[in-house]
């Protein structure tokens, strides 16, 4: 399962449709346990950097995603999501 991080910002539905179109099982989630169980994580994003970073940090999602990536979890940041990964 590919987890699409739903943090209230971004183009999550278009990312979900694209993944499903190519045959992936995709799930929108902000649940830390689901992110951990996922085969991979997509961090989408469209919009202003500061509000998106605040939303991502609200529930510790950013820190958790970085920890998972450090342990070898595949993480793909799209557009603003890519920028957020390196902040």
SULMO-V397775 format. One record per residue. N is the residue number from 1. PHI is phi in degrees with one decimal (NA if undefined). PSI is psi in radians with two decimals (999 if undefined). OMEGA is omega in whole degrees, -180 to 180 (* if undefined). Layout:
N|PHI|PSI|OMEGA, N|PHI|PSI|OMEGA
//
This chain:
1|NA|2.41|176, 2|-101.6|2.14|179, 3|-92.1|2.23|174, 4|-103.1|2.07|-174, 5|-70.6|2.04|179, 6|-99.4|1.65|-179, 7|-115.9|0.38|174, 8|83.0|0.15|-179, 9|-137.8|2.46|168, 10|110.2|-3.01|-173, 11|-102.0|0.92|-172, 12|-63.7|-0.66|-178, 13|-68.7|-0.67|179, 14|-68.0|-0.64|176, 15|-66.1|-0.76|178, 16|-59.8|-0.82|-180, 17|-61.2|-0.72|-180, 18|-63.7|-0.76|180, 19|-66.0|-0.75|179, 20|-64.3|-0.67|-180, 21|-58.6|-0.61|-180, 22|-93.1|0.17|173, 23|94.7|0.15|180, 24|-83.7|2.63|169, 25|-87.7|1.98|-177, 26|-117.5|2.49|-180, 27|-137.4|2.25|173, 28|-78.6|2.26|-178, 29|-159.1|2.68|169, 30|-125.1|0.22|-177, 31|-83.8|2.15|-176, 32|-61.8|-0.65|179, 33|-66.5|-0.71|178, 34|-65.0|-0.68|178, 35|-61.5|-0.69|-180, 36|-67.5|-0.66|-178, 37|-78.0|-0.34|-175, 38|-64.6|2.63|174, 39|-72.8|-0.50|179, 40|-159.5|2.86|-177, 41|-128.0|2.39|172, 42|-115.0|2.22|177, 43|-109.3|1.66|-179, 44|-81.2|3.01|176, 45|177.5|2.36|172, 46|-143.0|2.30|177, 47|134.8|-2.85|-177, 48|-82.0|2.45|-174, 49|-62.1|-0.94|-173, 50|-60.0|-0.85|178, 51|-64.0|-0.62|179, 52|-66.8|-0.73|178, 53|-63.1|-0.70|178, 54|-62.7|-0.76|179, 55|-63.5|-0.74|-179, 56|-64.9|-0.65|-178, 57|-79.0|-0.36|-175, 58|-49.0|-0.75|-176, 59|-115.1|0.34|179, 60|73.8|0.27|-177, 61|-63.9|-0.76|-178, 62|-59.0|-0.86|-180, 63|-60.9|-0.75|-179, 64|-64.2|-0.75|-180, 65|-64.4|-0.73|178, 66|-61.6|-0.74|178, 67|-62.3|-0.76|180, 68|-63.9|-0.74|178, 69|-61.8|-0.69|178, 70|-64.1|-0.41|178, 71|-95.2|0.14|175, 72|101.5|0.03|178, 73|-67.8|2.36|178, 74|-74.9|2.17|-180, 75|-129.1|2.26|177, 76|-117.5|2.08|175, 77|-96.4|2.31|-180, 78|-112.7|2.15|177, 79|56.7|-2.04|180, 80|-60.7|-0.57|177, 81|-60.0|-0.63|177, 82|-65.7|-0.78|180, 83|-63.4|-0.70|-179, 84|-64.6|-0.54|-179, 85|-63.8|-0.44|-175, 86|-105.6|0.16|178, 87|-89.8|999|*
//
